[in-house]
Amino acid sequence: MSDSTNTMQRISEAAAAACADDLAALWDEIGPAGDPVQRCTVAHYLADLQADVEAELMWDERALACVAEVPSSPQLRAFLPSLHLNLADDYRRVDDPCAAMEHLALAKVLSPALPANDYGTLIRDCIRKVDRALELGSIAPLS
């Protein structure tokens, strides 16, 4: 098994166990010059494990920044609808509706590229939920 495959396996295991400590250790191990796909994946998972929205926003911003490093990467481009959706929801919850609408618009534009499977359906449904919450002016976490 290659080092890259092994690292992605470890990321998947830590994410499945919802172990923020293991993911944070992987983030440190991969380092700022490490594989952007691995860093994006770790940051994406770490964002979901944060107790407060400001920390979640920081990790979601880090995940998106990894995509900018390798914009031609098909693996990273596939994350974009979800990354922008997460940022839209983060900004909505910190009461920054302008930034939320900007990221939601990008998620909507990118959503046709989502697969026609459960994952694609989940992201499209969440786009609608965040859109509705923005319309209502809600900053409450989505259920």
C-alpha positions in Angstrom: 0.0 0.0 0.0 1.4 3.4 -1.0 2.0 6.1 1.7 -0.7 8.2 0.1 -3.2 5.3 0.1 -2.2 4.5 3.7 -2.7 8.2 4.8 -6.1 8.3 3.1 -7.1 5.1 4.9 -6.0 6.6 8.2 -8.0 9.7 7.4 -11.1 7.6 6.6 -10.8 5.6 9.8 -10.3 8.7 12.0 -13.3 10.4 10.3 -15.5 7.3 10.7 -14.6 7.2 14.4 -15.2 11.0 14.6 -11.9 11.3 16.3 -10.8 15.0 16.1 -7.5 14.3 17.9 -6.5 11.7 15.3 -7.5 14.0 12.5 -5.6 16.9 14.0 -2.5 14.7 14.3 -2.9 13.8 10.7 -3.2 17.4 9.7 0.1 18.1 11.6 1.7 15.0 10.0 0.7 15.9 6.5 1.9 19.5 7.0 1.4 22.6 5.0 3.5 21.3 2.1 1.6 17.9 2.0 -0.8 16.5 -0.5 -3.6 19.1 -0.9 -6.2 16.3 -1.4 -5.3 14.8 2.0 -5.2 18.2 3.7 -8.6 19.2 2.2 -10.1 15.9 3.3 -8.8 16.2 6.9 -9.9 19.9 7.1 -13.3 19.0 5.7 -13.8 16.2 8.3 -12.3 18.3 11.2 -14.8 21.1 10.4 -17.7 18.8 11.1 -16.3 17.8 14.5 -15.9 21.3 15.9 -18.0 22.3 18.9 -18.3 26.0 17.9 -19.1 27.5 14.5 -16.1 29.8 14.4 -13.7 26.8 14.6 -15.9 25.0 12.0 -15.6 28.0 9.7 -11.8 28.1 10.1 -11.5 24.4 9.1 -13.9 24.8 6.2 -11.9 27.8 5.0 -8.7 25.7 5.2 -10.4 22.9 3.2 -11.4 25.4 0.5 -7.9 26.9 0.4 -6.5 23.5 -0.4 -8.6 23.4 -3.6 -7.0 26.7 -4.7 -3.6 25.1 -4.6 -4.5 22.6 -7.3 -7.5 23.9 -9.1 -7.2 21.4 -11.9 -7.5 18.4 -9.5 -10.7 16.4 -10.3 -10.7 15.0 -6.8 -10.6 18.5 -5.2 -13.1 20.0 -7.7 -15.6 17.2 -6.7 -15.5 18.6 -3.2 -16.4 22.2 -4.2 -20.2 22.0 -4.0 -20.0 20.6 -0.5 -17.2 22.9 0.6 -19.2 26.0 -0.5 -22.3 24.6 1.1 -20.5 24.2 4.4 -19.1 27.7 4.2 -22.5 29.1 3.4 -24.0 27.4 6.4 -21.0 28.5 8.6 -21.4 32.1 7.5 -25.2 31.9 8.0 -24.6 30.7 11.6 -22.1 33.5 12.4 -24.7 35.9 11.1 -22.9 37.0 7.9 -25.7 36.6 5.3 -23.7 38.3 2.5 -20.8 35.8 2.7 -23.4 32.9 3.2 -25.3 33.9 0.0 -22.0 34.2 -1.9 -21.0 30.6 -1.0 -24.5 29.3 -1.4 -24.6 30.8 -5.0 -21.4 29.0 -5.8 -22.7 25.7 -4.3 -25.8 26.0 -6.5 -23.8 26.8 -9.6 -21.5 23.8 -9.0 -24.3 21.4 -7.9 -25.2 20.1 -11.4 -21.8 18.3 -11.4 -22.9 16.3 -8.3 -23.4 12.6 -8.9 -26.9 11.2 -9.2 -26.5 9.2 -6.0 -27.2 9.5 -2.3 -24.3 11.9 -1.8 -25.5 14.2 -4.6 -29.0 14.1 -3.2 -27.8 14.9 0.3 -25.8 17.9 -0.9 -28.7 19.2 -3.1 -31.1 18.8 -0.2 -28.8 20.7 2.2 -28.4 23.5 -0.3 -32.2 23.9 -0.2 -32.2 23.8 3.6 -29.5 26.5 3.9 -31.2 28.6 1.3 -34.5 28.4 3.2 -32.7 29.2 6.5 -31.2 32.2 4.9 -34.6 33.4 3.6 -35.9 33.1 7.2 -32.9 34.9 8.7 -32.2 31.9 10.9 -28.7 31.5 12.4 -29.8 28.3 14.2 -28.0 25.0 13.4 -29.9 22.9 10.8 -31.5 19.8 12.0 
